[in-house]
Every structure is written in structure tokens, then in C-alpha cells.
Amino acid sequence: MKDRIFKRKIYERMLEWKRKSNGQTALLIKGARRIGKSTIAETFARQEYESYIIIDFSIADGAVKELFLHISDLNFFFLGLQSLSGVTLHERRSVIIFDEVQLYPVARQAIKHLVKDGRYDYIETGSLLSIKKNVKNIVIPSEETRISMYPMDYEEFLWAVGKTGSYELIRYSYENSKALGDAVNREMMREFRLYMLIGGMPQAVNAYLESNDFSAVDSIKRNIIELYIDDFRKIDPSGRISRLFSSIPAELSRNVMRYKVGSVIENATASRISELLMDMADSMTVNFAYHANDPNVGLALHADFNCFKMFLADTGLFVTLAFMDKDYTENEIYRKLLSDKLGTDLGYVYENAVAQMLKSAGNELFYYTFKETDSEPGCTAGPVRSYGIDFLLSRKNKICPVEIKSSGYNSHKSLDRFHVKYSGRTMQRYLIYTKDLKKDKDIFCIPAYMSALI
């Protein structure tokens, strides 16, 4: 299978680091495994430097690792690297890549001395960087510019599949509040559903382009999920993290206000397993949305970190994980997404997709739930009903509530009730659904593929 190198937005941030840092910091690219960190680092080195050395610590031999024990003699260190790699380094025109640096913490600690020396640039890639065993007994360098990398977002996916003009039209429509028309929106939603099925893992996208076969794509995604579960078992041999991860689709499908840890691990609470949850967050394989107890600017200040929803960082993996125990041909989500019949019973797939898009666009995720008596003015009080805002986004000195519908426009009671309670705090209300862009009074109704533009 041909391995393609896809255009990624992080490349521009890497260029900015190179220009601004000028050797004063190393660049640390952190993210989940198999999202393309190594590929983008080597592509950048090849295109932006005269020469480069890449040290992959997942396969590095003892001779390379032993060089880091002589870091006090940098002349010897650099001569050794050049001799072992067969690459000549040029001062201020070469870069050294530490790939999967979490596997050899001594190398990460050496960054402080290497950056101070100033002869070359340094790029580190890693996952699970804050896990205890990966930082034990080392001094974490402050001379790092750290950036997060995520699976391919929707725009990057469109670039990959040759639909380079689609997102320009989407952006124009959003920025000018101009409807696309039903026919165009249907085509755009078809493309977006394809993204939801395939996801943004480069290997899965490559498999789709090579084979045009969902079984091949699903096989790649299953391998990645198994890799993640194996990693979790290394962190937590008891298997609790693996169970929490594997249960994400089931927990979302219950359409409850939070992830119920106790329903997955007997007698467990979020506070009791907080360290395991932190390890899951550090893996960047999942996205957490925390409950905002007071929906106001500075959402993190009012968040309940023991009350959360959990999503997969990649919706393509989510679709596969939901039916991991069956063949992909039995996957109800594949069938219904392809036929555009994903009803409210599977609406949590859209919620996961929106979470992924908002996160990759730089947003931290928060949500809000509240209860109110359902009654009209002057009438007898009705039953107490629960309402939920799927996501809250902070913009300037206001907040933007977001409600998600998995089908066409029906109603937005939660947005309406929220506005009554917090109109003074609200900037813009958003309803994300499957139909064309429109305004419903002061509610901005946008198709799901525009989510990252909010």
C-alpha cells in the first residue's frame, strides 16, 4: 500500500516556531499514537533544513542511547551521532529529531543542554508524555515549545480526498451567513458523513484512497484501537482504563448527563480513579467535556472535574469501537450513515464528531445541564424537566451555548430555556444539525460540517 504524505495545518505552526525560536527552544509535538507526528516531523526536516538526523527510540540501538550518557561532552555526542547515522550536521542548518521521546526520558532531559549549546535545532515527538514512568527521575526541560497534534480535521480530510474547494465554500457560507442551497448541503453532508465513517487517522484515510473499501479502512482502525488498548494495559495492568475507554460509545448512547464511572467499574467514582482519568486525558486518545457548574466566562474556574462526558478523539475510531465485537458489515452506524438514516438513537455519533472538531480547533470542552419546572406563565406548575447544553464556548466576555441535533431542525428547547436564565451572559446561540445554514430569530442554525468555524 502506498503511504501518502498528507498536508497538515500543524506545518505552519512548525514554521512559526522555527522562525521565532531561532534555536532557543526545542519543538515538542505531542499527541496520540498513529496521528502522523513522526511523518510531519520528518517531512518538515527534509523540506526546511539542509540535513537531519532522526532517532526513533522505539527501535534505537544501545550505541545511540549510550551517547546520551556522554551529554556533558557535546563535541563527542555530535561526532558519535554523525558517525552512527552517516549524516553530516551543519551548524544552524540541521535538525535532530527525537521520535517517540517518551520511550527514552534521558534524551528528553538532555534537551536543556542541547538547546543551550545552540548549534542545531531539535524536534521531539511523543505520546503519553506525562505518565509517571515517562518522567520519573528526570528534569523536564523548560526549553520546549509544546504544541498538540490531533487526527486530521475535516478540512485536512477534504484536502486528502481531493475536495480542496469544498471547505472554501463552507467557510464563505459561514462567514457571510449565506445558505448553500439544499442540493449543495446534501452533497456537503454526504462528504461529512464519509469523514465520520473514515475518521482522521492518516492510515485509515490512506487505506480508503488506496482501496475504496470500508472493510480495509475498518481493519486499520481496529488495529489502532487494539494498539491503544495495549498501551492502556501497560499503564494500568488492572484493565480499568481499557474498560473505561472501550465503554465510551455505550456511555454516550445512554444519553445521560455524564459518564457514569460506577456503571463500568464496580464501586468506582471519578474522584477515586482520578489518576487513571488523568492518564487517559494525557494519552490524547479521548476528549473530556467537563460540566460547568456556573456557565460564565472562565469556564474552567467553574468546572466539575468529577462530572464529565468522554469522547473518542477520532470519530472514525468511535464508529469502529462501537461495534468492535462484530464484523464491520454488521455495524449499524456504517449502514445508517451511508444511507443518511442516522436517527436520534445514534445521534451521539454527531456529538462525538462535533467534540472532535471543536477540540482540534483549539477549544476546551464544557457542557451544562439544569432542571426547571415546565410551565407557562399563569398556569399551574408542570413537571420538572431536565435540559442540557451540549457544549459551552467562551468568546470574548460572553459564552456561546451549542445544541446538537442528529437530524433536521425540530426544536431547541434547551437553548431557549438557557437564554431565559442567562441572556446577559450569552453572545450567540448555535444549533448544529444536518440541514442548510439559516437564522431562527437569534439562533444560528448551521450544518454539522461547519462546527469548527464557531
Residue, then its C-alpha position, 0 to 999 in steps of 0.5 A: m500500500k502506498d503511504r501518502i504524505f498528507k498536508r497538515k495545518i500543524y506545518e505552519r505552526m512548525l514554521e512559526w516556531k522555527r522562525k521565532s525560536n531561532g534555536q532557543t527552544a526545542l519543538l515538542i509535538k505531542g499527541a496520540r499514537r498513529i496521528g502522523k507526528s513522526t511523518i510531519a516531523e520528518t517531512f518538515a526536516r527534509q523540506e526546511y533544513e539542509s540535513y537531519i538526523i532522526i532517532d526513533f527510540s522505539i527501535a534505537d540501538g544501545a550505541v545511540k542511547e549510550l551517547f546520551l550518557h556522554i551529554s556533558d561532552l557535546n563535541f563527542f555526542f555530535l561526532g558519535l551521532q554523525s558517525l552512527s547515522g552517516v549524516t553530516l550536521h551543519e551548524r544552524r542548518s540541521v535538525i535532530i529529531f527525537d521520535e517517540v521521546q517518551l520511550y527514552p526520558v534521558a534524551r528528553q532531559a538532555i534537551k536543556h543542554l542541547v538547546k543551550d549549546g545552540r548549534y542545531d535545532y531539535i524536534e521531539t515527538g511523543s505520546l503519553l508524555s506525562i505518565k509517571k514512568n515517562v518522567k520519573n527521575i528526570v528534569i523536564p526541560s523548560e526549553e520546549t515549545r509544546i504544541s498538540m497534534y490531533p487526527m486530521d480535521y475535516e478540512e485536512f480530510l477534504w484536502a486528502v480526498g481531493k475536495t480542496g474547494s469544498y471547505e472554501l465554500i463552507r467557510y464563505s457560507y459561514e462567514n457571510s451567513k449565506a445558505l448553500g442551497d439544499a442540493v449543495n448541503r446534501e452533497m456537503m453532508r454526504e462528504f461529512r458523513l464519509y469523514m465520520l465513517i473514515g475518521g482522521m487517522p492518516q492510515a485509515v484515510n490512506a487505506y480508503l484512497e488506496s482501496n475504496d473499501f470500508s472493510a480495509v479502512d475498518s481493519i486499520k482502525r481496529n488495529i489502532i484501537e487494539l494498539y491503544i488498548d495495549d498501551f492502556r494495559k501497560i499503564d494500568p495492568s488492572g484493565r480499568i482504563s481499557r474498560l473505561f475507554s472501550s465503554i465510551p460509545a455505550e456511555l454516550s448512547r445512554n444519553v445521560m448527563r455524564y459518564k457514569v464511572g460506577s456503571v463500568i467499574e464496580n464501586a468506582t467514582a471519578s474522584r477515586i480513579s482520578e489518576l487513571l482519568m488523568d492518564m487517559a486525558d494525557s494519552m490524547t486518545v479521548n476528549f473530556a467535556y467537563h460540566a460547568n457548574d456556573p456557565n460564565v466566562g472562565l469556564a474552567l474556574h467553574a468546572d466539575f472535574n468529577c462530572f464529565k462526558m468522554f469522547l473518542a478523539d477520532t470519530g472514525l475510531f468511535v464508529t469502529l469501537a462501537f461495534m468492535d465485537k462484530d464484523y464491520t458489515e454488521n455495524e449499524i452506524y456504517r449502514k445508517l450513515l451511508s444511507d443518511k438514516l442516522g436517527t436520534d438513537l445514534g445521534y451521539v455519533y454527531e456529538n462525538a464528531v462535533a467534540q472532535m472538531l471543536k477540540s482540534a480547533g483549539n477549544e476546551l470542552f464544557y457542557y451544562t445541564f439544569k432542571e426547571t419546572d415546565s410551565e407557562p406563565g399563569c398556569t399551574a406548575g408542570p413537571v420538572r424537566s431536565y435540559g442540557i447544553d451540549f457544549l459551552l464556548s467562551r468568546k470574548n466576555k460572553i459564552c456561546p451555548v451549542e445544541i446538537k441535533s442528529s437530524g433536521y431542525n425540530s426544536h431547541k428547547s434547551l437553548d431557549r430555556f438557557h437564554v431565559k436564565y442567562s441572556g446577559r451572559t450569552m453572545q450567540r446561540y448555535l444549533i448544529y444539525t444536518k440541514d442548510l445554514k439559516k437564522d431562527k430569530d437569534i439562533f444560528c442554525i448551521p450544518a454539522y460540517m461547519s462546527a469548527l468555524i464557531 
